Amino acid sequence: MKGNVFYEAIVLSLALLFVLLMAVAFEKDYDYHLELYAKEQQIFELQRKLDETEDLYSKATYYIEMLNKEREVE
């Protein structure tokens, strides 16, 4: 009977250890995905700013070309 109790205690201890390890792994995986999501959001924001900058650059280039053409006509 005593051997059975020790066996159950060992099995329960191993099960608890497994559950704790899984919880730690899940937490680390969750933290990793949160960091990844934050970085993706930063990338999207930088891409949006880059698109705005490229748009402004193309407009400025267009206006400079138009001014140069007007000066050539004068």
N, C-alpha and C positions, 0 to 999 in steps of 0.2 A: 504494500500500500504506500509506504514512504517513497519508494522509487517512482511510483506513478505521480505523486505530488511534485517531486523534483523535475520529472519530465515535463509536466504541465507548466511549471514555473519557467523552465528553460524555453519551451515553445512560446509561451506568452511574452517572455522577455524579447525573444527574437522577433515576434510579430510586432511588438511595440517599437523595437529598434527599426524595423522595416518601415513602419508608418512614419516615424520621425524622419528617417532619411528621405522618404518620398515627400514629406512636407517641406523639408529644406530644399530639395531639388525643385519642387514646384515653385517655391518662393523665389529661388534664383532665376528660374525660367521666366517667371512673371516679371521680375525686375528687369531682366534682359529685354523682354518684349516692350515694357514701358519705355526703356531707354531707346530702343529701336524706333518706337512710335514717335518719340520726341525728336529724334534725329530726322525721321522722315518729314515731320512737320517743318523742321528748320529748312530742309532741302526744298520743300514746296514753297516756303516763304521766300527763300533766296531765288528760286526759279521765277517766281512772280515779280520780284524786284528786278531781276535781270531782264525779263520781258518788258517791263516798264521802261527800263533804261535804254534797251534797244529801240523801243518805239520812239522815245524822246530823241535819241541819236539820229534816227532816220528822219524825223521831222526837222530837226535842226539842220541836217545835211541838205534836205530838200530846200529849206528856206535860204540857206547860204548859196546854193546853186541858183536859185531864183534871183537873189540880190546880185550875184555876179553877172547873170545874164542881163539884168536891168542896167548895170553899170556899163556893160559892153555896148548896149544899144545907145546909151547917152554919149 
